[in-house]
Amino acid sequence: MAEIPSNSVHLMVTSPPYYNAPFDYPDLFKDYGEFVQLMRDFAKELYRVLAKGRIAAFVTDDMLVKSIKYPVVADITKVMVESDFRYRDRIVWRKPEGYIRISRRSGVVLQHPYPMYFYPDNIQESIIIFQKGKFDYRYIKKLSQTVRDASKIDTKEYQASKWYLTVWDVTNVLPLEGRLEEGIAAFPEEIPRRLIKLFTFVGETVLDPFLGSGTTTKVAKELGRNSYGYEIDLELRDIILEKVGYNQRTLTNERIEVLVREDARKLRNFLQERVRKQRSVTKKA
């Protein structure tokens, strides 16, 4: 992330590619070691760009790939702690019980009602939160009254939606045909909205290094924050620009700059074709 000055980011919110997820990123990584090494390399650069005392939040989950369960949450936590970040909190994002993404694994017990056949259905992901050192609360007093007022957390919303708990009930983005993010593993806007409100002030800068369809940048823009977003898949460019309103005329001084680096790749069609093959095999099985 050479484009970003050191110590200039006030919050990082992202959802890294789910390691070789069968219906999102099949065989994107050659093995789990490659995924973990990507996280190590990223953590080092994140430490450089993140301002002292500020927050990095990952929306992620352990992955079941070809009958092997990979401890993604534990390994990202280990990588971040080894990179000198403080482990601050873990929030469980709980999805509605009526929607299960891959399969009803618990149904195996109905077919074989004996011990050792149990596998639970997963309706949660983790939001793991890290901090670069300690925050100096004297910083808040140096902000203008206008910024403090504009950044004030709505305590009625905070209480009504139970932000104060370590479990957040948020409906996930459903894989409906025709939606802008069709075929993309997008997280709901409510998650970055809460994190941005809880950990940044108006006018500060948010980073999403695995931008996907552009959700974090869209929400940051709506909340009066600046943002950086990185997405390696060039085929998502038009979707991101549409989501953030790149072609819409505004009466503000908003500016969106797009840079295409040499390391950009075209992945979406390739991954969707692999997903189609994966679903075909699943149906036959």
C-alpha positions as CSV (number, residue, x, y, z in Angstrom):
1,M,0.0,0.0,0.0
2,A,2.7,2.4,-1.0
3,E,0.2,5.0,-2.0
4,I,-0.8,5.6,1.6
5,P,1.4,7.7,3.9
6,S,2.6,6.2,7.2
7,N,0.4,6.7,10.3
8,S,-2.5,8.3,8.2
9,V,-5.3,5.7,8.5
10,H,-7.7,6.0,11.5
11,L,-9.6,2.7,11.0
12,M,-9.2,-0.4,8.9
13,V,-12.3,-2.4,8.2
14,T,-12.1,-5.4,5.9
15,S,-13.2,-8.9,5.1
16,P,-10.2,-10.8,3.6
17,P,-11.0,-13.5,1.0
18,Y,-12.5,-16.5,2.7
19,Y,-9.8,-19.1,2.3
20,N,-10.7,-21.1,-0.8
21,A,-14.4,-20.9,0.1
22,P,-16.1,-23.4,-2.2
23,F,-18.9,-21.0,-3.3
24,D,-16.8,-17.8,-3.3
25,Y,-13.1,-18.3,-3.8
26,P,-12.5,-21.9,-4.9
27,D,-8.7,-22.7,-5.2
28,L,-7.9,-19.0,-5.1
29,F,-4.8,-19.8,-2.9
30,K,-2.6,-22.8,-3.7
31,D,-2.6,-23.8,0.0
32,Y,-3.4,-22.5,3.4
33,G,0.2,-21.4,4.0
34,E,-0.1,-19.0,1.1
35,F,-3.1,-17.4,2.7
36,V,-1.5,-17.0,6.1
37,Q,1.6,-15.5,4.5
38,L,-0.6,-12.9,2.8
39,M,-2.0,-12.0,6.2
40,R,1.6,-11.7,7.6
41,D,2.7,-9.4,4.7
42,F,-0.4,-7.4,5.0
43,A,-0.2,-7.0,8.8
44,K,3.3,-5.5,8.5
45,E,2.1,-2.9,6.0
46,L,-1.0,-2.2,8.0
47,Y,1.1,-1.4,11.0
48,R,2.9,1.2,9.0
49,V,-0.2,3.0,7.7
50,L,-2.4,2.9,10.8
51,A,-2.1,5.8,13.2
52,K,-1.1,5.1,16.7
53,G,-3.9,4.0,19.0
54,R,-6.3,3.3,16.1
55,I,-8.3,0.2,15.2
56,A,-8.1,-2.6,12.7
57,A,-11.2,-4.8,12.3
58,F,-11.5,-8.1,10.4
59,V,-14.8,-9.7,9.4
60,T,-13.8,-13.3,8.9
61,D,-14.5,-16.9,9.8
62,D,-13.0,-20.3,10.0
63,M,-13.3,-22.2,6.7
64,L,-14.4,-25.7,5.9
65,V,-12.7,-26.7,2.6
66,K,-12.8,-30.2,1.2
67,S,-13.7,-31.6,4.6
68,I,-10.9,-29.8,6.4
69,K,-11.6,-27.0,8.9
70,Y,-9.0,-24.2,8.8
71,P,-8.6,-22.0,12.0
72,V,-8.7,-18.6,10.1
73,V,-9.8,-16.6,13.1
74,A,-7.1,-18.0,15.4
75,D,-4.4,-17.6,12.8
76,I,-5.2,-14.0,11.9
77,T,-5.3,-13.2,15.6
78,K,-1.8,-14.8,16.0
79,V,-0.4,-12.9,13.0
80,M,-1.7,-9.6,14.2
81,V,-0.4,-10.1,17.8
82,E,3.0,-11.2,16.4
83,S,2.9,-7.9,14.3
84,D,2.7,-5.9,17.6
85,F,-1.0,-5.1,17.5
86,R,-3.0,-5.4,20.7
87,Y,-5.9,-7.9,20.6
88,R,-8.8,-5.7,21.8
89,D,-12.1,-7.6,21.2
90,R,-14.1,-10.2,19.4
91,I,-17.6,-9.6,18.3
92,V,-19.8,-12.4,17.0
93,W,-21.9,-11.5,14.0
94,R,-24.9,-13.7,14.2
95,K,-27.0,-14.2,11.1
96,P,-30.7,-15.2,10.9
97,E,-31.3,-18.9,11.6
98,G,-33.4,-19.4,8.6
99,Y,-30.5,-18.9,6.2
100,I,-27.6,-21.2,6.0
101,R,-25.1,-20.5,3.2
102,I,-23.6,-23.9,2.3
103,S,-25.4,-26.9,3.9
104,R,-27.4,-28.1,6.8
105,R,-24.5,-30.1,8.3
106,S,-26.5,-30.9,11.5
107,G,-28.9,-33.0,9.3
108,V,-26.4,-35.8,9.3
109,V,-27.6,-36.7,12.8
110,L,-31.1,-37.1,11.4
111,Q,-29.8,-39.7,9.0
112,H,-27.4,-41.3,11.5
113,P,-28.7,-40.7,15.0
114,Y,-25.6,-41.9,16.8
115,P,-22.7,-40.3,18.5
116,M,-19.8,-38.8,16.4
117,Y,-22.1,-37.8,13.5
118,F,-22.7,-34.2,14.9
119,Y,-21.6,-31.2,12.8
120,P,-23.3,-27.8,13.7
121,D,-24.8,-25.4,11.2
122,N,-22.8,-22.2,11.1
123,I,-24.8,-18.9,11.4
124,Q,-22.0,-16.7,12.7
125,E,-18.8,-14.9,11.7
126,S,-16.2,-13.1,13.8
127,I,-15.4,-9.5,13.9
128,I,-11.9,-9.5,15.4
129,I,-10.6,-6.1,16.6
130,F,-7.0,-5.0,17.1
131,Q,-5.4,-1.8,18.1
132,K,-2.0,-0.3,17.3
133,G,-0.8,0.7,20.8
134,K,-2.9,2.9,23.1
135,F,-5.2,5.7,22.1
136,D,-4.4,9.2,23.5
137,Y,-7.8,10.5,24.5
138,R,-6.4,14.1,24.7
139,Y,-6.7,13.9,20.9
140,I,-10.5,14.3,21.2
141,K,-10.1,17.6,23.1
142,K,-8.0,19.0,20.2
143,L,-10.9,18.4,17.7
144,S,-13.2,21.3,16.9
145,Q,-16.6,21.3,18.6
146,T,-18.2,20.9,15.2
147,V,-16.3,17.7,14.5
148,R,-17.1,16.3,18.0
149,D,-20.8,17.1,17.6
150,A,-20.9,15.5,14.1
151,S,-19.2,12.4,15.4
152,K,-21.2,11.9,18.5
153,I,-22.6,8.4,18.8
154,D,-26.4,8.1,19.0
155,T,-26.8,6.5,22.3
156,K,-30.5,5.6,21.7
157,E,-29.4,3.6,18.6
158,Y,-26.5,2.2,20.5
159,Q,-28.8,0.8,23.1
160,A,-31.8,-0.1,20.9
161,S,-29.7,-2.1,18.5
162,K,-27.5,-3.6,21.3
163,W,-24.2,-2.4,19.9
164,Y,-22.8,-2.8,23.4
165,L,-23.0,-6.6,23.3
166,T,-20.3,-9.0,21.9
167,V,-23.0,-10.5,19.7
168,W,-24.4,-8.4,16.8
169,D,-27.6,-9.7,15.1
170,V,-27.2,-8.4,11.5
171,T,-28.9,-9.9,8.4
172,N,-26.3,-10.9,5.8
173,V,-26.3,-9.9,2.2
174,L,-28.5,-12.6,0.5
175,P,-27.3,-14.1,-2.8
176,L,-30.3,-12.8,-4.8
177,E,-30.2,-12.7,-8.5
178,G,-29.9,-9.3,-10.1
179,R,-28.3,-7.5,-7.1
180,L,-25.3,-5.4,-7.7
181,E,-23.0,-7.7,-5.7
182,E,-24.3,-10.9,-7.4
183,G,-21.5,-13.5,-7.2
184,I,-19.5,-11.4,-4.7
185,A,-19.0,-12.3,-1.0
186,A,-20.2,-8.8,0.3
187,F,-20.8,-8.0,4.0
188,P,-23.8,-5.9,5.0
189,E,-23.4,-2.2,5.3
190,E,-24.5,-2.2,8.9
191,I,-21.2,-3.8,10.0
192,P,-18.8,-1.1,8.7
193,R,-21.4,1.6,9.6
194,R,-21.2,0.6,13.3
195,L,-17.5,0.2,13.3
196,I,-16.9,3.6,11.5
197,K,-19.2,5.4,14.0
198,L,-17.7,3.7,17.0
199,F,-14.0,4.2,16.1
200,T,-13.6,7.3,13.9
201,F,-14.4,11.0,13.8
202,V,-15.9,12.9,10.9
203,G,-13.2,13.8,8.4
204,E,-10.9,10.9,9.3
205,T,-9.7,8.1,7.0
206,V,-10.9,4.6,6.7
207,L,-9.1,1.8,4.9
208,D,-10.4,-1.4,3.3
209,P,-7.5,-3.3,1.7
210,F,-9.8,-6.1,0.3
211,L,-12.6,-3.8,-1.0
212,G,-14.7,-6.3,-2.9
213,S,-17.8,-4.5,-4.1
214,G,-16.9,-1.3,-2.3
215,T,-19.2,-1.5,0.7
216,T,-16.8,0.1,3.2
217,T,-16.0,3.0,0.9
218,K,-19.7,3.6,0.3
219,V,-20.5,3.7,4.0
220,A,-17.4,5.9,4.8
221,K,-18.5,8.4,2.2
222,E,-22.1,8.5,3.6
223,L,-20.7,9.1,7.1
224,G,-18.4,12.0,6.1
225,R,-15.1,10.0,6.3
226,N,-12.4,9.8,3.7
227,S,-11.3,6.3,2.6
228,Y,-8.8,4.2,0.8
229,G,-9.8,1.0,-0.9
230,Y,-7.8,-1.7,-2.6
231,E,-9.2,-4.4,-4.8
232,I,-7.0,-6.8,-6.9
233,D,-9.9,-7.9,-9.1
234,L,-10.1,-5.4,-12.0
235,E,-13.5,-6.9,-13.0
236,L,-15.0,-5.4,-9.9
237,R,-14.0,-1.8,-10.8
238,D,-17.4,-0.9,-12.4
239,I,-19.3,-2.4,-9.5
240,I,-17.3,-0.4,-7.0
241,L,-17.7,2.8,-8.9
242,E,-21.5,2.3,-9.2
243,K,-21.8,1.5,-5.5
244,V,-19.9,4.6,-4.4
245,G,-21.8,6.9,-6.8
246,Y,-18.8,7.7,-9.0
247,N,-20.8,8.9,-11.9
248,Q,-23.4,10.8,-9.9
249,R,-23.3,14.6,-9.8
250,T,-23.1,16.1,-6.3
251,L,-23.2,19.6,-4.9
252,T,-20.2,18.8,-2.6
253,N,-16.5,18.8,-3.2
254,E,-16.3,15.0,-3.0
255,R,-13.5,13.6,-5.1
256,I,-12.9,9.9,-6.1
257,E,-9.6,9.0,-7.6
258,V,-9.0,5.6,-9.3
259,L,-5.6,4.1,-9.9
260,V,-5.1,0.9,-11.7
261,R,-1.8,-0.8,-10.7
262,E,0.2,-3.3,-12.8
263,D,-0.6,-6.1,-10.3
264,A,-4.4,-5.9,-10.9
265,R,-5.9,-9.1,-12.1
266,K,-9.2,-10.3,-13.6
267,L,-10.7,-12.8,-11.3
268,R,-14.5,-12.6,-11.1
269,N,-15.4,-14.5,-14.2
270,F,-12.8,-17.1,-13.5
271,L,-14.0,-17.6,-9.9
272,Q,-17.7,-17.7,-10.9
273,E,-17.0,-20.4,-13.5
274,R,-15.2,-22.5,-10.8
275,V,-18.2,-21.9,-8.5
276,R,-20.6,-23.1,-11.2
277,K,-18.5,-26.3,-11.6
278,Q,-18.5,-26.7,-7.8
279,R,-22.3,-26.4,-7.6
280,S,-22.7,-28.9,-10.5
281,V,-20.6,-31.4,-8.7
282,T,-22.5,-30.8,-5.5
283,K,-25.9,-31.4,-7.2
284,K,-24.6,-34.6,-8.8
285,A,-23.4,-35.8,-5.5
